[in-house]
């Protein structure tokens, strides 16, 4: 693994690290290369001084992805990615969708319906799962649906955890029509107003996230359960965070809800031994 890739991985949050630490070296390095691509795609937008600059960076990054698949990468990240996409035959469209998902943040800071939000979740999270299962290896096509549903579940958990943090940047990743249903206005979210309407709305959102975890579980067959243990570890870590959000009675404005490193290690170790 090249130094730039290692640097990006070291910056990864421990949720990511502890999900993949028990993979063999070859697959772990392949996952890290894919993660580095995803992380760098985010950074191209986060570090840009304007939306115009960010769009230009993403356009150049798309060209670099195309060069990678043509066998002529020029960046450290795509040089590391090239043997991975070749060996594991990862479709280019997954990486294209990921870039499109990140690009959505340049033009959307509100979502009218869940259908709109689900598209975003697919692009920024489900396609990452689809990339990962190509590296893990699978035999049943239903495992793709497992990856898609788990990706949405993880992203919804992120959204619920980060409601307060996103509000400080004028972003609301909660469907507007559902906010209306619970009489929870966008203004109250931006003001970080905690009340019964907010709690009822968050209860509804958490139940939806749980339904995606359940749907993922239904699509994971015994044939692929062992190879999916890193994804299952990620799912169980995030499900624990979701449960902690519920136990806090949705006080996501007060703090960023996480679980301890020891808790994550315990989940990862238990999942590895029971795989």
C-alpha positions in Angstrom: 0.0 0.0 0.0 1.5 3.4 -1.0 2.2 6.0 1.5 -0.7 8.3 0.3 -3.1 5.5 0.7 -1.8 4.6 4.1 -2.2 8.3 5.1 -5.8 8.4 4.0 -6.6 5.1 5.8 -5.1 6.4 9.0 -7.5 9.3 8.8 -10.4 6.9 8.5 -12.8 6.7 11.4 -12.5 3.7 13.5 -16.0 2.4 12.4 -14.3 1.7 9.0 -11.1 0.4 10.4 -12.5 -2.1 12.9 -14.9 -3.5 10.2 -12.0 -4.6 8.0 -9.1 -5.2 10.3 -9.6 -9.0 10.3 -9.5 -9.3 6.5 -6.5 -11.0 5.0 -3.8 -8.5 3.8 -4.6 -8.7 0.1 -8.3 -8.0 0.5 -7.7 -5.4 3.3 -5.4 -3.5 1.0 -7.9 -3.7 -1.8 -10.6 -2.3 0.4 -8.3 0.5 1.6 -7.5 1.4 -2.0 -11.3 1.6 -2.8 -11.8 3.6 0.5 -9.1 6.0 -0.5 -10.9 6.7 -3.8 -14.1 7.4 -1.9 -12.4 9.5 0.8 -10.5 11.6 -1.8 -13.8 12.2 -3.7 -15.3 13.7 -0.6 -12.2 15.8 0.0 -12.3 17.3 -3.4 -15.6 18.9 -2.5 -14.9 19.6 1.2 -11.6 21.3 0.5 -12.8 23.4 -2.5 -13.2 27.1 -2.0 -16.4 27.3 -4.1 -19.0 25.0 -5.7 -17.6 25.9 -9.1 -14.1 24.8 -8.0 -15.6 21.6 -6.6 -17.4 20.7 -9.8 -14.2 21.3 -11.8 -12.3 19.0 -9.4 -14.9 16.3 -9.7 -14.9 16.6 -13.5 -11.1 16.0 -13.5 -11.5 13.2 -11.1 -14.0 11.5 -13.5 -11.3 11.8 -16.2 -8.8 10.2 -13.9 -11.2 7.3 -13.2 -11.6 6.8 -16.9 -7.9 6.8 -17.3 -7.6 4.2 -14.5 -10.0 1.8 -16.2 -8.1 2.4 -19.5 -4.9 1.3 -17.7 -3.2 4.7 -17.5 -3.8 6.2 -14.1 -1.7 9.1 -13.0 -2.6 9.7 -9.3 -1.3 7.7 -6.4 -4.8 6.7 -5.5 -5.8 5.4 -9.0 -2.5 3.7 -9.4 -3.3 1.7 -6.3 -6.9 1.2 -7.5 -6.0 -0.2 -10.9 -4.9 -3.7 -9.9 -7.9 -3.9 -7.6 -10.5 -3.1 -10.2 -8.8 -5.5 -12.6 -8.4 -8.4 -10.1 -11.9 -8.1 -8.7 -13.6 -7.0 -11.9 -15.3 -4.0 -10.2 -17.7 -2.2 -12.6 -16.6 1.4 -13.3 -20.3 2.5 -12.9 -20.0 2.0 -9.2 -17.3 4.6 -8.9 -19.1 6.9 -11.3 -22.3 6.7 -9.1 -20.2 7.5 -6.1 -18.9 10.7 -7.7 -22.4 11.6 -8.7 -23.6 11.2 -5.1 -20.9 13.5 -3.8 -21.7 15.9 -6.5 -25.3 16.1 -5.3 -24.2 17.9 -2.2 -23.1 20.8 -4.4 -26.7 21.5 -5.6 -29.0 20.0 -2.9 -29.2 20.8 0.8 -32.8 19.7 1.1 -34.8 16.6 0.1 -38.5 16.8 -0.7 -39.3 13.1 -0.4 -37.7 9.9 0.8 -37.4 8.7 -2.8 -35.0 11.6 -3.5 -33.0 10.9 -0.3 -32.9 7.2 -1.2 -31.1 8.0 -4.5 -28.5 9.9 -2.6 -28.0 7.1 -0.1 -27.6 4.6 -2.9 -24.9 6.7 -4.6 -22.8 7.6 -1.5 -23.2 4.4 0.5 -24.9 1.4 -1.3 -22.4 1.5 -4.2 -19.5 1.4 -1.7 -21.1 -1.8 -0.4 -21.4 -3.1 -4.0 -17.7 -2.4 -4.5 -16.8 -4.1 -1.2 -18.7 -7.3 -1.9 -16.8 -7.8 -5.2 -13.6 -7.8 -3.1 -15.1 -10.0 -0.3 -16.4 -12.5 -2.9 -20.0 -13.8 -3.1 -21.9 -16.6 -4.9 -25.5 -15.6 -4.5 -26.8 -12.6 -6.5 -29.1 -11.7 -3.6 -26.0 -10.5 -1.8 -26.1 -7.4 -4.1 -29.5 -6.5 -2.6 -27.9 -7.1 0.8 -25.2 -4.6 0.0 -27.7 -2.1 -1.3 -30.0 -2.3 1.7 -27.2 -2.2 4.2 -25.7 0.8 2.5 -29.0 2.7 2.8 -29.3 1.6 6.5 -25.7 2.9 7.3 -26.3 6.2 5.5 -29.6 6.8 7.3 -27.9 6.1 10.6 -25.2 8.7 9.7 -28.0 11.2 8.8 -29.8 10.7 12.1 -26.6 10.9 14.1 -25.5 14.1 12.3 -28.8 16.1 12.2 -27.4 18.8 14.5 -24.0 19.0 12.8 -25.6 19.2 9.3 -28.0 21.9 10.5 -25.0 24.2 11.3 -24.1 24.1 7.6 -27.7 24.6 6.4 -28.2 21.0 5.4 -31.2 18.9 6.2 -31.1 15.3 5.0 -34.6 14.5 6.3 -37.5 14.4 3.8 -39.5 17.7 3.8 -42.8 16.0 3.4 -42.2 13.9 6.5 -41.1 16.9 8.5 -44.4 18.4 7.6 -46.3 15.3 8.6 -44.8 15.5 12.1 -45.2 19.3 12.3 -41.4 19.6 12.5 -40.4 22.6 10.4 -37.1 23.1 8.6 -36.7 26.2 10.7 -36.9 24.3 13.9 -34.3 21.8 12.7 -31.9 24.7 11.8 -32.6 26.2 15.2 -31.9 22.8 16.7 -35.2 22.8 18.5 -35.8 19.7 20.6 -39.4 18.9 21.3 -42.1 16.3 21.0 -42.6 16.9 17.3 -38.8 16.3 16.7 -38.8 13.1 18.8 -41.8 11.7 17.0 -40.2 12.4 13.6 -36.9 10.9 14.7 -38.7 7.8 16.0 -40.3 7.3 12.6 -36.9 7.8 10.9 -35.2 5.3 13.2 -37.8 2.7 12.4 -37.2 3.2 8.7 -33.5 2.7 9.2 -34.2 -0.5 11.1 -36.3 -1.7 8.3 -33.3 -1.4 5.9 -31.1 -3.4 8.3 -33.8 -6.0 8.4 -34.1 -6.1 4.6 -30.3 -6.5 4.3 -30.4 -9.5 6.7 -33.1 -11.1 4.7 -31.0 -10.9 1.5 -27.9 -12.4 3.1 -27.9 -16.2 2.5 -25.8 -18.8 4.3 -23.7 -19.3 1.2 -22.2 -15.8 1.6 -22.6 -15.1 5.3 -19.0 -16.1 6.1 -17.4 -13.8 3.4 -19.6 -10.9 4.4 -18.4 -10.8 8.0 -16.7 -7.4 7.5 -19.9 -5.9 6.2 -21.8 -7.5 9.0 -19.4 -6.0 11.5 -19.9 -2.5 10.0 -23.7 -3.1 10.2 -23.6 -4.1 13.8 -21.4 -1.2 14.8 -23.8 1.3 13.1 -26.9 -0.5 14.5 -25.4 -0.1 18.0 -25.1 3.7 17.2 -28.7 3.7 16.0 -29.9 2.1 19.3 -27.8 4.6 21.3 -29.6 7.4 19.4 -32.9 5.9 20.5 -31.8 5.5 24.1 -30.7 9.1 24.2 -34.3 10.0 23.1 -32.9 11.5 20.0 -30.8 14.2 21.7 -28.6 14.6 18.6 -28.4 18.4 18.9 -26.5 18.1 22.2 -23.6 15.9 21.0 -22.4 13.5 18.4 -23.5 10.1 19.5 -20.9 7.4 19.1 -19.9 4.1 20.8 -16.5 3.5 22.4 -13.5 2.0 20.6 -13.6 -0.9 23.1 -17.3 -1.5 22.1 -16.3 -1.5 18.4 -13.4 -3.9 19.0 -15.8 -6.2 20.9 -18.2 -6.2 18.0 -15.5 -6.8 15.5 -13.8 -9.6 17.5 -17.1 -11.4 18.3 -18.2 -11.2 14.7 -14.9 -12.6 13.4 -15.0 -15.5 15.8 -18.6 -16.4 15.0 -18.2 -16.0 11.2 
